[in-house]
């Protein structure tokens, strides 16, 4: 369905790296990438997202406020 479920054990900072199996996305005709998060855990989360390209990593973006459990 296009969704990815990630379970993060423990507390503290955790990381997930997603890499396309082959090639890359051509985003030259676009000016943004959107992510939708749902926190199915029991503690608030504060996602950070960073995209990388052939030109190197982009700026890391952090959500404005933590996402509450169930939100």
Predicted model as a PDB file, atoms N, CA, C, CB and O in Angstrom, pLDDT in the B-factor column:
MODEL        1                                                                  
ATOM      1  N   UNK A   1       0.823  -1.217   0.000  1.00 69.00           N  
ATOM      2  CA  UNK A   1       0.000   0.000   0.000  1.00 69.00           C  
ATOM      3  C   UNK A   1       0.860   1.272   0.000  1.00 69.00           C  
ATOM      4  CB  UNK A   1      -0.932   0.004   1.219  1.00 69.00           C  
ATOM      5  O   UNK A   1       0.328   2.373   0.144  1.00 69.00           O  
ATOM      6  N   UNK A   2       2.151   1.133  -0.157  1.00 75.00           N  
ATOM      7  CA  UNK A   2       3.038   2.293  -0.182  1.00 75.00           C  
ATOM      8  C   UNK A   2       3.517   2.737   1.183  1.00 75.00           C  
ATOM      9  CB  UNK A   2       2.354   3.426  -0.841  1.00 75.00           C  
ATOM     10  O   UNK A   2       4.245   3.724   1.289  1.00 75.00           O  
ATOM     11  N   UNK A   3       3.124   2.030   2.234  1.00 84.00           N  
ATOM     12  CA  UNK A   3       3.534   2.401   3.584  1.00 84.00           C  
ATOM     13  C   UNK A   3       4.711   1.554   4.038  1.00 84.00           C  
ATOM     14  CB  UNK A   3       2.366   2.252   4.561  1.00 84.00           C  
ATOM     15  O   UNK A   3       4.889   0.418   3.598  1.00 84.00           O  
ATOM     16  N   UNK A   4       5.497   2.121   4.913  1.00 86.00           N  
ATOM     17  CA  UNK A   4       6.632   1.427   5.502  1.00 86.00           C  
ATOM     18  C   UNK A   4       6.462   1.485   7.011  1.00 86.00           C  
ATOM     19  CB  UNK A   4       8.000   2.056   5.051  1.00 86.00           C  
ATOM     20  O   UNK A   4       6.321   2.570   7.574  1.00 86.00           O  
ATOM     21  N   UNK A   5       6.473   0.338   7.670  1.00 87.00           N  
ATOM     22  CA  UNK A   5       6.360   0.306   9.130  1.00 87.00           C  
ATOM     23  C   UNK A   5       7.737   0.040   9.705  1.00 87.00           C  
ATOM     24  CB  UNK A   5       5.336  -0.777   9.605  1.00 87.00           C  
ATOM     25  O   UNK A   5       8.403  -0.927   9.338  1.00 87.00           O  
ATOM     26  N   UNK A   6       8.154   0.907  10.609  1.00 87.00           N  
ATOM     27  CA  UNK A   6       9.456   0.793  11.252  1.00 87.00           C  
ATOM     28  C   UNK A   6       9.230   0.687  12.754  1.00 87.00           C  
ATOM     29  CB  UNK A   6      10.378   2.009  10.899  1.00 87.00           C  
ATOM     30  O   UNK A   6       8.561   1.538  13.340  1.00 87.00           O  
ATOM     31  N   UNK A   7       9.776  -0.340  13.380  1.00 87.00           N  
ATOM     32  CA  UNK A   7       9.688  -0.517  14.824  1.00 87.00           C  
ATOM     33  C   UNK A   7      11.048  -0.188  15.412  1.00 87.00           C  
ATOM     34  CB  UNK A   7       9.240  -1.970  15.202  1.00 87.00           C  
ATOM     35  O   UNK A   7      12.058  -0.786  15.042  1.00 87.00           O  
ATOM     36  N   UNK A   8      11.066   0.767  16.331  1.00 83.00           N  
ATOM     37  CA  UNK A   8      12.308   1.201  16.956  1.00 83.00           C  
ATOM     38  C   UNK A   8      12.355   0.696  18.392  1.00 83.00           C  
ATOM     39  CB  UNK A   8      12.441   2.743  16.912  1.00 83.00           C  
ATOM     40  O   UNK A   8      11.625   1.203  19.244  1.00 83.00           O  
ATOM     41  N   UNK A   9      13.187  -0.278  18.674  1.00 79.00           N  
ATOM     42  CA  UNK A   9      13.279  -0.778  20.046  1.00 79.00           C  
ATOM     43  C   UNK A   9      14.083   0.166  20.932  1.00 79.00           C  
ATOM     44  CB  UNK A   9      13.910  -2.168  20.061  1.00 79.00           C  
ATOM     45  O   UNK A   9      14.995   0.851  20.467  1.00 79.00           O  
ATOM     46  N   UNK A  10      13.740   0.190  22.181  1.00 72.00           N  
ATOM     47  CA  UNK A  10      14.530   0.961  23.140  1.00 72.00           C  
ATOM     48  C   UNK A  10      14.238   2.438  23.096  1.00 72.00           C  
ATOM     49  CB  UNK A  10      15.983   0.742  22.898  1.00 72.00           C  
ATOM     50  O   UNK A  10      13.310   2.898  22.431  1.00 72.00           O  
ATOM     51  N   UNK A  11      15.065   3.173  23.830  1.00 78.00           N  
ATOM     52  CA  UNK A  11      14.910   4.618  23.922  1.00 78.00           C  
ATOM     53  C   UNK A  11      16.134   5.278  23.311  1.00 78.00           C  
ATOM     54  CB  UNK A  11      14.710   5.072  25.394  1.00 78.00           C  
ATOM     55  O   UNK A  11      17.100   4.611  22.942  1.00 78.00           O  
ATOM     56  N   UNK A  12      16.075   6.580  23.214  1.00 83.00           N  
ATOM     57  CA  UNK A  12      17.190   7.323  22.656  1.00 83.00           C  
ATOM     58  C   UNK A  12      17.047   7.464  21.154  1.00 83.00           C  
ATOM     59  CB  UNK A  12      18.505   6.648  22.998  1.00 83.00           C  
ATOM     60  O   UNK A  12      16.018   7.118  20.575  1.00 83.00           O  
ATOM     61  N   UNK A  13      18.075   7.967  20.548  1.00 87.00           N  
ATOM     62  CA  UNK A  13      18.034   8.236  19.114  1.00 87.00           C  
ATOM     63  C   UNK A  13      18.223   6.946  18.317  1.00 87.00           C  
ATOM     64  CB  UNK A  13      19.110   9.263  18.728  1.00 87.00           C  
ATOM     65  O   UNK A  13      19.132   6.163  18.593  1.00 87.00           O  
ATOM     66  N   UNK A  14      17.363   6.737  17.335  1.00 87.00           N  
ATOM     67  CA  UNK A  14      17.400   5.578  16.452  1.00 87.00           C  
ATOM     68  C   UNK A  14      17.452   6.092  15.017  1.00 87.00           C  
ATOM     69  CB  UNK A  14      16.161   4.638  16.680  1.00 87.00           C  
ATOM     70  O   UNK A  14      17.042   7.223  14.756  1.00 87.00           O  
ATOM     71  N   UNK A  15      17.943   5.293  14.094  1.00 87.00           N  
ATOM     72  CA  UNK A  15      18.031   5.726  12.695  1.00 87.00           C  
ATOM     73  C   UNK A  15      17.628   4.619  11.750  1.00 87.00           C  
ATOM     74  CB  UNK A  15      19.441   6.194  12.367  1.00 87.00           C  
ATOM     75  O   UNK A  15      17.828   3.437  12.028  1.00 87.00           O  
ATOM     76  N   UNK A  16      17.055   5.021  10.623  1.00 88.00           N  
ATOM     77  CA  UNK A  16      16.706   4.117   9.535  1.00 88.00           C  
ATOM     78  C   UNK A  16      17.194   4.772   8.247  1.00 88.00           C  
ATOM     79  CB  UNK A  16      15.151   3.819   9.490  1.00 88.00           C  
ATOM     80  O   UNK A  16      16.950   5.956   8.018  1.00 88.00           O  
ATOM     81  N   UNK A  17      17.879   4.006   7.415  1.00 86.00           N  
ATOM     82  CA  UNK A  17      18.320   4.507   6.117  1.00 86.00           C  
ATOM     83  C   UNK A  17      17.590   3.731   5.039  1.00 86.00           C  
ATOM     84  CB  UNK A  17      19.865   4.382   5.949  1.00 86.00           C  
ATOM     85  O   UNK A  17      17.616   2.500   5.022  1.00 86.00           O  
ATOM     86  N   UNK A  18      16.946   4.447   4.149  1.00 85.00           N  
ATOM     87  CA  UNK A  18      16.239   3.822   3.034  1.00 85.00           C  
ATOM     88  C   UNK A  18      16.998   4.128   1.751  1.00 85.00           C  
ATOM     89  CB  UNK A  18      14.761   4.325   2.943  1.00 85.00           C  
ATOM     90  O   UNK A  18      17.321   5.281   1.466  1.00 85.00           O  
ATOM     91  N   UNK A  19      17.274   3.096   0.993  1.00 82.00           N  
ATOM     92  CA  UNK A  19      17.990   3.275  -0.260  1.00 82.00           C  
ATOM     93  C   UNK A  19      17.213   2.545  -1.345  1.00 82.00           C  
ATOM     94  CB  UNK A  19      19.462   2.751  -0.162  1.00 82.00           C  
ATOM     95  O   UNK A  19      16.794   1.402  -1.160  1.00 82.00           O  
ATOM     96  N   UNK A  20      17.026   3.208  -2.469  1.00 78.00           N  
ATOM     97  CA  UNK A  20      16.329   2.577  -3.584  1.00 78.00           C  
ATOM     98  C   UNK A  20      17.116   1.360  -4.055  1.00 78.00           C  
ATOM     99  CB  UNK A  20      16.125   3.580  -4.746  1.00 78.00           C  
ATOM    100  O   UNK A  20      18.346   1.399  -4.084  1.00 78.00           O  
ATOM    101  N   UNK A  21      16.425   0.274  -4.426  1.00 74.00           N  
ATOM    102  CA  UNK A  21      17.131  -0.934  -4.861  1.00 74.00           C  
ATOM    103  C   UNK A  21      18.003  -0.701  -6.096  1.00 74.00           C  
ATOM    104  CB  UNK A  21      16.132  -2.033  -5.150  1.00 74.00           C  
ATOM    105  O   UNK A  21      19.093  -1.262  -6.205  1.00 74.00           O  
ATOM    106  N   UNK A  22      17.524   0.121  -7.018  1.00 78.00           N  
ATOM    107  CA  UNK A  22      18.269   0.394  -8.244  1.00 78.00           C  
ATOM    108  C   UNK A  22      18.014   1.837  -8.654  1.00 78.00           C  
ATOM    109  CB  UNK A  22      17.865  -0.593  -9.386  1.00 78.00           C  
ATOM    110  O   UNK A  22      16.881   2.313  -8.584  1.00 78.00           O  
ATOM    111  N   UNK A  23      19.050   2.527  -9.077  1.00 76.00           N  
ATOM    112  CA  UNK A  23      18.879   3.868  -9.620  1.00 76.00           C  
ATOM    113  C   UNK A  23      18.539   4.900  -8.571  1.00 76.00           C  
ATOM    114  CB  UNK A  23      17.819   3.860 -10.660  1.00 76.00           C  
ATOM    115  O   UNK A  23      18.955   4.811  -7.416  1.00 76.00           O  
ATOM    116  N   UNK A  24      17.758   5.896  -9.011  1.00 78.00           N  
ATOM    117  CA  UNK A  24      17.377   6.988  -8.117  1.00 78.00           C  
ATOM    118  C   UNK A  24      16.087   7.615  -8.623  1.00 78.00           C  
ATOM    119  CB  UNK A  24      18.507   8.054  -8.019  1.00 78.00           C  
ATOM    120  O   UNK A  24      15.653   7.350  -9.744  1.00 78.00           O  
ATOM    121  N   UNK A  25      15.481   8.445  -7.786  1.00 81.00           N  
ATOM    122  CA  UNK A  25      14.308   9.199  -8.215  1.00 81.00           C  
ATOM    123  C   UNK A  25      14.778  10.422  -8.977  1.00 81.00           C  
ATOM    124  CB  UNK A  25      13.417   9.604  -7.004  1.00 81.00           C  
ATOM    125  O   UNK A  25      15.766  11.044  -8.587  1.00 81.00           O  
ATOM    126  N   UNK A  26      14.106  10.777 -10.036  1.00 83.00           N  
ATOM    127  CA  UNK A  26      14.388  12.012 -10.753  1.00 83.00           C  
ATOM    128  C   UNK A  26      13.417  13.067 -10.241  1.00 83.00           C  
ATOM    129  CB  UNK A  26      14.263  11.821 -12.310  1.00 83.00           C  
ATOM    130  O   UNK A  26      12.254  13.104 -10.642  1.00 83.00           O  
ATOM    131  N   UNK A  27      13.903  13.913  -9.362  1.00 84.00           N  
ATOM    132  CA  UNK A  27      13.056  14.939  -8.750  1.00 84.00           C  
ATOM    133  C   UNK A  27      13.336  16.328  -9.310  1.00 84.00           C  
ATOM    134  CB  UNK A  27      13.254  14.948  -7.246  1.00 84.00           C  
ATOM    135  O   UNK A  27      13.004  17.331  -8.678  1.00 84.00           O  
ATOM    136  N   UNK A  28      13.947  16.393 -10.497  1.00 85.00           N  
ATOM    137  CA  UNK A  28      14.318  17.694 -11.056  1.00 85.00           C  
ATOM    138  C   UNK A  28      13.103  18.568 -11.369  1.00 85.00           C  
ATOM    139  CB  UNK A  28      15.137  17.498 -12.314  1.00 85.00           C  
ATOM    140  O   UNK A  28      13.237  19.789 -11.438  1.00 85.00           O  
ATOM    141  N   UNK A  29      11.932  17.978 -11.558  1.00 91.00           N  
ATOM    142  CA  UNK A  29      10.724  18.752 -11.861  1.00 91.00           C  
ATOM    143  C   UNK A  29       9.924  19.087 -10.598  1.00 91.00           C  
ATOM    144  CB  UNK A  29       9.842  17.982 -12.841  1.00 91.00           C  
ATOM    145  O   UNK A  29       8.805  19.591 -10.694  1.00 91.00           O  
ATOM    146  N   UNK A  30      10.479  18.815  -9.431  1.00 88.00           N  
ATOM    147  CA  UNK A  30       9.757  19.004  -8.180  1.00 88.00           C  
ATOM    148  C   UNK A  30      10.565  19.867  -7.223  1.00 88.00           C  
ATOM    149  CB  UNK A  30       9.433  17.652  -7.534  1.00 88.00           C  
ATOM    150  O   UNK A  30      11.784  19.982  -7.349  1.00 88.00           O  
ATOM    151  N   UNK A  31       9.864  20.477  -6.256  1.00 86.00           N  
ATOM    152  CA  UNK A  31      10.564  21.317  -5.287  1.00 86.00           C  
ATOM    153  C   UNK A  31      10.329  20.879  -3.848  1.00 86.00           C  
ATOM    154  CB  UNK A  31      10.139  22.751  -5.451  1.00 86.00           C  
ATOM    155  O   UNK A  31      10.723  21.583  -2.918  1.00 86.00           O  
ATOM    156  N   UNK A  32       9.687  19.719  -3.649  1.00 86.00           N  
ATOM    157  CA  UNK A  32       9.494  19.233  -2.289  1.00 86.00           C  
ATOM    158  C   UNK A  32       9.240  17.731  -2.287  1.00 86.00           C  
ATOM    159  CB  UNK A  32       8.332  19.970  -1.615  1.00 86.00           C  
ATOM    160  O   UNK A  32       8.825  17.144  -3.286  1.00 86.00           O  
ATOM    161  N   UNK A  33       9.502  17.133  -1.136  1.00 87.00           N  
ATOM    162  CA  UNK A  33       9.199  15.729  -0.884  1.00 87.00           C  
ATOM    163  C   UNK A  33       8.401  15.717   0.408  1.00 87.00           C  
ATOM    164  CB  UNK A  33      10.515  14.827  -0.788  1.00 87.00           C  
ATOM    165  O   UNK A  33       8.783  16.372   1.377  1.00 87.00           O  
ATOM    166  N   UNK A  34       7.292  14.976   0.436  1.00 88.00           N  
ATOM    167  CA  UNK A  34       6.439  14.934   1.629  1.00 88.00           C  
ATOM    168  C   UNK A  34       6.480  13.559   2.264  1.00 88.00           C  
ATOM    169  CB  UNK A  34       4.992  15.310   1.278  1.00 88.00           C  
ATOM    170  O   UNK A  34       6.535  12.536   1.581  1.00 88.00           O  
ATOM    171  N   UNK A  35       6.451  13.559   3.586  1.00 89.00           N  
ATOM    172  CA  UNK A  35       6.390  12.334   4.370  1.00 89.00           C  
ATOM    173  C   UNK A  35       5.188  12.426   5.289  1.00 89.00           C  
ATOM    174  CB  UNK A  35       7.702  12.106   5.179  1.00 89.00           C  
ATOM    175  O   UNK A  35       4.842  13.509   5.760  1.00 89.00           O  
ATOM    176  N   UNK A  36       4.554  11.300   5.544  1.00 91.00           N  
ATOM    177  CA  UNK A  36       3.447  11.239   6.489  1.00 91.00           C  
ATOM    178  C   UNK A  36       3.822  10.221   7.550  1.00 91.00           C  
ATOM    179  CB  UNK A  36       2.093  10.865   5.781  1.00 91.00           C  
ATOM    180  O   UNK A  36       4.126   9.070   7.235  1.00 91.00           O  
ATOM    181  N   UNK A  37       3.800  10.642   8.808  1.00 91.00           N  
ATOM    182  CA  UNK A  37       4.171   9.781   9.918  1.00 91.00           C  
ATOM    183  C   UNK A  37       2.945   9.473  10.766  1.00 91.00           C  
ATOM    184  CB  UNK A  37       5.269  10.434  10.772  1.00 91.00           C  
ATOM    185  O   UNK A  37       2.074  10.324  10.945  1.00 91.00           O  
ATOM    186  N   UNK A  38       2.883   8.255  11.284  1.00 93.00           N  
ATOM    187  CA  UNK A  38       1.884   7.881  12.284  1.00 93.00           C  
ATOM    188  C   UNK A  38       2.633   7.173  13.399  1.00 93.00           C  
ATOM    189  CB  UNK A  38       0.743   6.965  11.673  1.00 93.00           C  
ATOM    190  O   UNK A  38       3.349   6.200  13.158  1.00 93.00           O  
ATOM    191  N   UNK A  39       2.469   7.657  14.599  1.00 92.00           N  
ATOM    192  CA  UNK A  39       3.148   7.086  15.755  1.00 92.00           C  
ATOM    193  C   UNK A  39       2.256   6.025  16.382  1.00 92.00           C  
ATOM    194  CB  UNK A  39       3.509   8.185  16.789  1.00 92.00           C  
ATOM    195  O   UNK A  39       1.295   6.357  17.077  1.00 92.00           O  
ATOM    196  N   UNK A  40       2.559   4.764  16.147  1.00 91.00           N  
ATOM    197  CA  UNK A  40       1.787   3.671  16.737  1.00 91.00           C  
ATOM    198  C   UNK A  40       2.395   3.188  18.054  1.00 91.00           C  
ATOM    199  CB  UNK A  40       1.693   2.509  15.755  1.00 91.00           C  
ATOM    200  O   UNK A  40       1.930   2.206  18.632  1.00 91.00           O  
ATOM    201  N   UNK A  41       3.412   3.865  18.517  1.00 89.00           N  
ATOM    202  CA  UNK A  41       4.074   3.489  19.756  1.00 89.00           C  
ATOM    203  C   UNK A  41       3.399   4.072  20.978  1.00 89.00           C  
ATOM    204  CB  UNK A  41       5.505   3.919  19.721  1.00 89.00           C  
ATOM    205  O   UNK A  41       2.297   4.616  20.902  1.00 89.00           O  
ATOM    206  N   UNK A  42       4.078   3.950  22.108  1.00 90.00           N  
ATOM    207  CA  UNK A  42       3.522   4.432  23.375  1.00 90.00           C  
ATOM    208  C   UNK A  42       4.242   5.671  23.897  1.00 90.00           C  
ATOM    209  CB  UNK A  42       3.585   3.335  24.417  1.00 90.00           C  
ATOM    210  O   UNK A  42       3.909   6.179  24.967  1.00 90.00           O  
ATOM    211  N   UNK A  43       5.230   6.160  23.144  1.00 89.00           N  
ATOM    212  CA  UNK A  43       5.976   7.360  23.534  1.00 89.00           C  
ATOM    213  C   UNK A  43       5.998   8.341  22.358  1.00 89.00           C  
ATOM    214  CB  UNK A  43       7.434   6.996  23.979  1.00 89.00           C  
ATOM    215  O   UNK A  43       5.931   7.918  21.204  1.00 89.00           O  
ATOM    216  N   UNK A  44       6.090   9.647  22.638  1.00 91.00           N  
ATOM    217  CA  UNK A  44       6.196  10.623  21.556  1.00 91.00           C  
ATOM    218  C   UNK A  44       7.459  10.382  20.727  1.00 91.00           C  
ATOM    219  CB  UNK A  44       6.196  12.052  22.123  1.00 91.00           C  
ATOM    220  O   UNK A  44       8.464   9.890  21.239  1.00 91.00           O  
ATOM    221  N   UNK A  45       7.394  10.733  19.451  1.00 91.00           N  
ATOM    222  CA  UNK A  45       8.572  10.627  18.575  1.00 91.00           C  
ATOM    223  C   UNK A  45       8.821  11.978  17.910  1.00 91.00           C  
ATOM    224  CB  UNK A  45       8.375   9.508  17.496  1.00 91.00           C  
ATOM    225  O   UNK A  45       7.896  12.768  17.724  1.00 91.00           O  
ATOM    226  N   UNK A  46      10.074  12.235  17.555  1.00 92.00           N  
ATOM    227  CA  UNK A  46      10.440  13.460  16.848  1.00 92.00           C  
ATOM    228  C   UNK A  46      11.231  13.066  15.602  1.00 92.00           C  
ATOM    229  CB  UNK A  46      11.271  14.429  17.769  1.00 92.00           C  
ATOM    230  O   UNK A  46      12.458  12.983  15.651  1.00 92.00           O  
ATOM    231  N   UNK A  47      10.540  12.821  14.484  1.00 92.00           N  
ATOM    232  CA  UNK A  47      11.243  12.403  13.266  1.00 92.00           C  
ATOM    233  C   UNK A  47      12.140  13.496  12.701  1.00 92.00           C  
ATOM    234  CB  UNK A  47      10.243  11.980  12.215  1.00 92.00           C  
ATOM    235  O   UNK A  47      11.838  14.687  12.784  1.00 92.00           O  
ATOM    236  N   UNK A  48      13.249  13.054  12.126  1.00 92.00           N  
ATOM    237  CA  UNK A  48      14.167  13.918  11.388  1.00 92.00           C  
ATOM    238  C   UNK A  48      14.343  13.264  10.024  1.00 92.00           C  
ATOM    239  CB  UNK A  48      15.562  14.107  12.144  1.00 92.00           C  
ATOM    240  O   UNK A  48      14.458  12.042   9.934  1.00 92.00           O  
ATOM    241  N   UNK A  49      14.364  14.063   8.965  1.00 92.00           N  
ATOM    242  CA  UNK A  49      14.477  13.533   7.609  1.00 92.00           C  
ATOM    243  C   UNK A  49      15.603  14.269   6.897  1.00 92.00           C  
ATOM    244  CB  UNK A  49      13.130  13.677   6.828  1.00 92.00           C  
ATOM    245  O   UNK A  49      15.744  15.486   7.022  1.00 92.00           O  
ATOM    246  N   UNK A  50      16.402  13.513   6.148  1.00 91.00           N  
ATOM    247  CA  UNK A  50      17.470  14.099   5.353  1.00 91.00           C  
ATOM    248  C   UNK A  50      17.557  13.335   4.045  1.00 91.00           C  
ATOM    249  CB  UNK A  50      18.830  14.072   6.114  1.00 91.00           C  
ATOM    250  O   UNK A  50      17.673  12.110   4.050  1.00 91.00           O  
ATOM    251  N   UNK A  51      17.504  14.033   2.938  1.00 88.00           N  
ATOM    252  CA  UNK A  51      17.647  13.423   1.625  1.00 88.00           C  
ATOM    253  C   UNK A  51      19.059  13.618   1.124  1.00 88.00           C  
ATOM    254  CB  UNK A  51      16.639  14.010   0.631  1.00 88.00           C  
ATOM    255  O   UNK A  51      19.685  14.642   1.397  1.00 88.00           O  
ATOM    256  N   UNK A  52      19.563  12.642   0.393  1.00 86.00           N  
ATOM    257  CA  UNK A  52      20.893  12.744  -0.206  1.00 86.00           C  
ATOM    258  C   UNK A  52      20.773  12.551  -1.706  1.00 86.00           C  
ATOM    259  CB  UNK A  52      21.871  11.701   0.408  1.00 86.00           C  
ATOM    260  O   UNK A  52      19.885  11.844  -2.184  1.00 86.00           O  
ATOM    261  N   UNK A  53      21.669  13.183  -2.442  1.00 82.00           N  
ATOM    262  CA  UNK A  53      21.686  13.057  -3.891  1.00 82.00           C  
ATOM    263  C   UNK A  53      23.129  12.946  -4.360  1.00 82.00           C  
ATOM    264  CB  UNK A  53      20.976  14.261  -4.566  1.00 82.00           C  
ATOM    265  O   UNK A  53      24.052  12.881  -3.548  1.00 82.00           O  
ATOM    266  N   UNK A  54      23.315  12.924  -5.659  1.00 81.00           N  
ATOM    267  CA  UNK A  54      24.678  12.885  -6.198  1.00 81.00           C  
ATOM    268  C   UNK A  54      25.484  14.098  -5.758  1.00 81.00           C  
ATOM    269  CB  UNK A  54      24.647  12.810  -7.723  1.00 81.00           C  
ATOM    270  O   UNK A  54      26.713  14.052  -5.710  1.00 81.00           O  
ATOM    271  N   UNK A  55      24.788  15.181  -5.437  1.00 83.00           N  
ATOM    272  CA  UNK A  55      25.450  16.395  -4.975  1.00 83.00           C  
ATOM    273  C   UNK A  55      25.760  16.385  -3.488  1.00 83.00           C  
ATOM    274  CB  UNK A  55      24.604  17.579  -5.292  1.00 83.00           C  
ATOM    275  O   UNK A  55      26.323  17.346  -2.964  1.00 83.00           O  
ATOM    276  N   UNK A  56      25.397  15.301  -2.803  1.00 88.00           N  
ATOM    277  CA  UNK A  56      25.662  15.198  -1.370  1.00 88.00           C  
ATOM    278  C   UNK A  56      24.388  15.271  -0.560  1.00 88.00           C  
ATOM    279  CB  UNK A  56      26.612  16.290  -0.928  1.00 88.00           C  
ATOM    280  O   UNK A  56      23.292  15.346  -1.116  1.00 88.00           O  
ATOM    281  N   UNK A  57      24.529  15.250   0.754  1.00 90.00           N  
ATOM    282  CA  UNK A  57      23.344  15.275   1.621  1.00 90.00           C  
ATOM    283  C   UNK A  57      22.706  16.656   1.658  1.00 90.00           C  
ATOM    284  CB  UNK A  57      23.714  14.840   3.038  1.00 90.00           C  
ATOM    285  O   UNK A  57      23.388  17.678   1.576  1.00 90.00           O  
ATOM    286  N   UNK A  58      21.384  16.663   1.782  1.00 89.00           N  
ATOM    287  CA  UNK A  58      20.656  17.910   1.942  1.00 89.00           C  
ATOM    288  C   UNK A  58      20.578  18.292   3.409  1.00 89.00           C  
ATOM    289  CB  UNK A  58      19.253  17.796   1.346  1.00 89.00           C  
ATOM    290  O   UNK A  58      21.178  17.648   4.270  1.00 89.00           O  
ATOM    291  N   UNK A  59      19.837  19.339   3.673  1.00 92.00           N  
ATOM    292  CA  UNK A  59      19.662  19.813   5.046  1.00 92.00           C  
ATOM    293  C   UNK A  59      18.749  18.857   5.811  1.00 92.00           C  
ATOM    294  CB  UNK A  59      19.079  21.251   5.062  1.00 92.00           C  
ATOM    295  O   UNK A  59      17.745  18.394   5.269  1.00 92.00           O  
ATOM    296  N   UNK A  60      19.081  18.564   7.040  1.00 93.00           N  
ATOM    297  CA  UNK A  60      18.235  17.716   7.882  1.00 93.00           C  
ATOM    298  C   UNK A  60      17.057  18.543   8.376  1.00 93.00           C  
ATOM    299  CB  UNK A  60      19.042  17.122   9.084  1.00 93.00           C  
ATOM    300  O   UNK A  60      17.227  19.674   8.829  1.00 93.00           O  
ATOM    301  N   UNK A  61      15.860  17.970   8.285  1.00 93.00           N  
ATOM    302  CA  UNK A  61      14.648  18.652   8.715  1.00 93.00           C  
ATOM    303  C   UNK A  61      14.035  17.882   9.871  1.00 93.00           C  
ATOM    304  CB  UNK A  61      13.640  18.794   7.546  1.00 93.00           C  
ATOM    305  O   UNK A  61      13.901  16.660   9.809  1.00 93.00           O  
ATOM    306  N   UNK A  62      13.662  18.595  10.924  1.00 93.00           N  
ATOM    307  CA  UNK A  62      13.047  17.986  12.111  1.00 93.00           C  
ATOM    308  C   UNK A  62      11.639  18.522  12.248  1.00 93.00           C  
ATOM    309  CB  UNK A  62      13.878  18.275  13.403  1.00 93.00           C  
ATOM    310  O   UNK A  62      11.403  19.711  12.036  1.00 93.00           O  
ATOM    311  N   UNK A  63      10.686  17.645  12.605  1.00 92.00           N  
ATOM    312  CA  UNK A  63       9.307  18.110  12.790  1.00 92.00           C  
ATOM    313  C   UNK A  63       9.271  19.182  13.871  1.00 92.00           C  
ATOM    314  CB  UNK A  63       8.367  16.930  13.162  1.00 92.00           C  
ATOM    315  O   UNK A  63      10.114  19.200  14.768  1.00 92.00           O  
ATOM    316  N   UNK A  64       8.286  20.077  13.780  1.00 93.00           N  
ATOM    317  CA  UNK A  64       8.202  21.221  14.692  1.00 93.00           C  
ATOM    318  C   UNK A  64       7.952  20.815  16.132  1.00 93.00           C  
ATOM    319  CB  UNK A  64       7.113  22.154  14.244  1.00 93.00           C  
ATOM    320  O   UNK A  64       8.463  21.454  17.053  1.00 93.00           O  
ATOM    321  N   UNK A  65       7.171  19.760  16.341  1.00 95.00           N  
ATOM    322  CA  UNK A  65       6.906  19.296  17.695  1.00 95.00           C  
ATOM    323  C   UNK A  65       6.775  17.764  17.670  1.00 95.00           C  
ATOM    324  CB  UNK A  65       5.611  19.968  18.276  1.00 95.00           C  
ATOM    325  O   UNK A  65       6.426  17.194  16.637  1.00 95.00           O  
ATOM    326  N   UNK A  66       7.049  17.102  18.791  1.00 94.00           N  
ATOM    327  CA  UNK A  66       6.966  15.649  18.821  1.00 94.00           C  
ATOM    328  C   UNK A  66       5.574  15.145  18.418  1.00 94.00           C  
ATOM    329  CB  UNK A  66       7.320  15.140  20.210  1.00 94.00           C  
ATOM    330  O   UNK A  66       4.566  15.817  18.640  1.00 94.00           O  
ATOM    331  N   UNK A  67       5.544  13.954  17.824  1.00 95.00           N  
ATOM    332  CA  UNK A  67       4.282  13.328  17.428  1.00 95.00           C  
ATOM    333  C   UNK A  67       3.845  12.414  18.575  1.00 95.00           C  
ATOM    334  CB  UNK A  67       4.429  12.523  16.070  1.00 95.00           C  
ATOM    335  O   UNK A  67       4.563  11.489  18.954  1.00 95.00           O  
ATOM    336  N   UNK A  68       2.680  12.683  19.111  1.00 96.00           N  
ATOM    337  CA  UNK A  68       2.160  11.941  20.266  1.00 96.00           C  
ATOM    338  C   UNK A  68       1.785  10.507  19.859  1.00 96.00           C  
ATOM    339  CB  UNK A  68       0.927  12.670  20.870  1.00 96.00           C  
ATOM    340  O   UNK A  68       1.512  10.249  18.687  1.00 96.00           O  
ATOM    341  N   UNK A  69       1.772   9.589  20.810  1.00 94.00           N  
ATOM    342  CA  UNK A  69       1.303   8.241  20.509  1.00 94.00           C  
ATOM    343  C   UNK A  69      -0.110   8.269  19.916  1.00 94.00           C  
ATOM    344  CB  UNK A  69       1.331   7.374  21.775  1.00 94.00           C  
ATOM    345  O   UNK A  69      -0.998   8.956  20.422  1.00 94.00           O  
ATOM    346  N   UNK A  70      -0.294   7.512  18.842  1.00 94.00           N  
ATOM    347  CA  UNK A  70      -1.595   7.467  18.174  1.00 94.00           C  
ATOM    348  C   UNK A  70      -1.826   8.554  17.159  1.00 94.00           C  
ATOM    349  CB  UNK A  70      -2.658   7.532  19.173  1.00 94.00           C  
ATOM    350  O   UNK A  70      -2.768   8.467  16.371  1.00 94.00           O  
ATOM    351  N   UNK A  71      -0.994   9.578  17.152  1.00 95.00           N  
ATOM    352  CA  UNK A  71      -1.167  10.692  16.207  1.00 95.00           C  
ATOM    353  C   UNK A  71      -0.489  10.387  14.888  1.00 95.00           C  
ATOM    354  CB  UNK A  71      -0.607  11.996  16.792  1.00 95.00           C  
ATOM    355  O   UNK A  71      -0.527  11.206  13.970  1.00 95.00           O  
TER     356      UNK A  71                                                      
ENDMDL                                                                          
END                                                                             
